[in-house]
Structure formats: C-alpha cells, structure tokens
Amino acid sequence: MRETPDTPSPRSRRAFLRDAAAAGLVTAVPGLAVSACSGAERTEAAAASPHPVTPAASSPAAGLTSNGYGRTAADYARTGLTPGTVQQWEDGFRTAAANDDPDVFEWWYSDFTGDDGTVVSFTLSTRLDDGFVPEPGEDRRRPRSAVIVTDPDGTSHGGTQEYDWSEFSAARDRCDVRLGPFTFTGDLKTYRMRGHSGDVGVDLTLTGLVPPFRPGTGVIYFGDTDDHFGWLCVVPSGTVTGSVTVNGKERSFTGHGYHDRNWGNRPFPYSVEHWRWGRGSVGPYSVIGADLHLREQYGSATVPVFLVDDTKAGKRLVGAYDTRTVTATESAPVPYDDPAYPRDYYSKVHWTYHDGADRADFTFTDTGQRIVSRHYLTSPTDAQQKALDRLGIDEIWYTRYATDNDLTLALATTHAAGSGTGTLEAAQFGLADAPPRTGSSAS
C-alpha cells in the first residue's frame, strides 16, 4: 500500500469519493463534455492545458468502472478525459508527478516495417523493467532506450541502453521525449524518431492514416483501488519515410508503422495473469487485438480490445472493448522451443466481434518464427522472491511471434475476407495459464 501526504489511501479511494460526494466536497470537472462521440471521428490535435499526470478523483456522481476500461461519465471525469476525443497532453509524460515511485512505469513505443523487409523497433522508457517485475526497487528506477534494426535476413543490430535521469526529459502537454541521443516527438498525427547509438541510427517520420484509438478512458483501475494501467493507441497505422543507419552505412526507409504508449503505477504481476496482443494487416485493413486476463482478486476479469481500420479510406470500422461484443479464444497448444519455458503455449488466438447484425472474425496463427523472447527475474532479489511466492508466480515471460492472419468482415458498410501477416505477443506472469502438455485444445 502506498500513500502520499494529504491523499486518501489508494485502497480506500472509492469510500473517500462516496463520503466526499455526500458532503459536497467533490464536484465534476468544469466544462467536461460527456456526450457520446463516434470513435471514428478524426481526433482534435489542438494542445490542451496539462491535466493531472495521474488519474484524479473528480466526480463520483455515476458509477466508477473496475477491472475494465472506464466508460462512464464518472470515469471520464476521474481521468480528465473527453469521450471520443484524444488531446495532445494524453501523449505527454503521464507519470511525471509520481516518477520517484519505483513501482511507476511508462513507455513510448513505435515499430516500423520497411517495404524491403527491414524492421525497426523504437522504445523510450522510464523504467528498466517496464513494470514487468514486482518490487523493482530504487536501483531499477532508471530510464532506458531500446532501438533495434532487423535486416530482411533476420540479422539484428542495436539493443537497449540505460541512462541517468540527467539525460531524460519529457513534456507533459505533448509527446516530446528526449533520452540520451534519442528523441521522440509528435502531435497525434505526425511523429519523428531520431538518434544514433552504437551501431544503429534512425531518422524516421511516421504519419497516421487513421485516427488515434483509446478504448473508453484507456485506463483500467484494479478493484476498489487507485492502482491502474493505461494504454493509448496513438497511431494504429501509418506511413513511414526516412533513413536507418547500420554500422555507418545509411539507407533510405519507406514502409508502414505504429505508435502506442503505456503507463501504470503498480507492476503488472500484482494485477495481471497474462495477456495476448497482436497487430497485423490484411489488404487495406489494419487490425489490433488484445486480451488481458486479470488475477483472481480482480474477478479473473478479461479485458478485450478489437480494432479494425480501413487505412485506404482512413475510416474506423470496428473499435470494440466490451466483453458483450468481443471475445478472444486461445487454442492450439504447441511445445515451446526453449527448455527453460516449462509448458506449452497457445499458438492461435481468435477474436470475434458481434454487435447486432455486424460481425467480424480475426485469427492470429503463430508461424513458428519467434521474434523476441525475454525471461524476467532469473535471479530475483529476496524481496522479489517473497512477492512471487505470495502471488503464486513461478515464471515471468514475454514473447513475440510472427503470424499469419485471417480476417472476415460482415459489417453494414463493409464485406471482405482475406489473409495477411502480423505479430502476436504473450506476456505471462506465472505459467498456470499456459496449457498442459496433454496437447488438448483450449476450452
């Protein structure tokens, strides 16, 4: 439990809100619009005054959402957000006021796929472990860059680098992040990533083809607490131009790219059992699917996301995050090729969207090509081991795979079907969620 002076305990925040409302001590945020807007509208990029960098308790007039993305008027008031509109400050430094807390984490992420098959991953983070480990401690509270260029033949260059805080700065009212030799700047529509370190350098400009996507408030509160996780998909799909430099040789780069961001105030192992997240394309359609599974104390809730955009028309076709309209099913267990990974994993995830007469189906199938794999906490500290034992966690893994994709759309405005390619990631906090070695399919 973490408390700050003159602030209610995170785990009694809701009780505080109810009492404050009854006493007339809490009011709604002045001028906050709460009318519904189409998620497909082009978002306004006009800069707004910086809002609280951590979600603020503002109005308990309506119910507050737990264990899922906020969607009520009170949820929007609590986070200082407007339905249907993403503002520039949302891509700014959201955890600035709490950055001295080792549990807090935040990162800005982009990846790019070149027309020639070159792949670039560009991430600037405020923590070495990105919230993946419990009890990280002050020595892990350091900023980090991860810039990797992978050639068409699979050869990778670059890597991660940690820095001192004197080498980090980030604006609160917009995306303007500077870390060592790297910069990450943009305005919700156009982004530029620049810098050179070691054997790699990048100078890339990403231009969005579709509006940003935020599922409701984009913030999940866990139970009756202030513990939360946030996600904002700023550029679901965009075009990329610029150059990459590998071992002193510069080459031009054109292709497609993506940018999102994550932040939170409590490491994932305390609230999340596992998640699957994938991104791919089929013809002019870009697709994102997510399926977050929370721990038992948070109702074993699942938090899905399913996004389909027509990049040619610049139109959002599906933007769903409600379990009543979208589900994800994991299946097809196969052995993992690393003996340190003690169980099989699900190689296929199928998202289904059904809302009235509208239906969409999308399947990610692992091709067997593992892009990246990371085993966290191979040598946990005493504090970390105690936390793992208390949580019943034996392993923490992150993996990403290349996939084949299949999409079927049966919407009022669009009927289409086809195949494409993409990537699928799995984050597992304990392997109890992995299938047994019997080879039986998921139920």
Buried (B, 14 or more C-beta within 10 A) or exposed (E): EBEEEEEBBBBBBBEBBEBBBEEEEBEBBEEBEBEEEEBBEBBBBEBBEBBBBBBEBBBBBEEBBBBBBBBBBBBBBBBBBBBBBBBBBBBBBBBBBBBEBBBBBBBBBBBBBBEEEBBBBBBBBBBBBBBBBBBBEEEBBBBBBBBBBBBEEEEBBBEEBBBEEEBBEBBBBBBBBBBBBBBBBBBBBBBBBBBBBEEBBBBBBBBBBBBBBBBBBBBBBBBBBBBBBBBBBBBBBBBBBBEBBBEEEEEEBBBBBBBBBBBBBBBBBBBBBBBBBBBBBBBBBBBBBBBBBBBEEBEEBBBBBBBBBBBEEBBBBBBBBBEEBBBBBBBBBBEBEEEEBEBBBBBBBBBBBBBEEBBBBBBBBBBEEBBBBEEBBEEBBEEBBEBBEEBEBEBBBBBBBBBBBBBBBBBEEBEBEBEBBBBBBBBBBBBEBBBEEEEEEEE
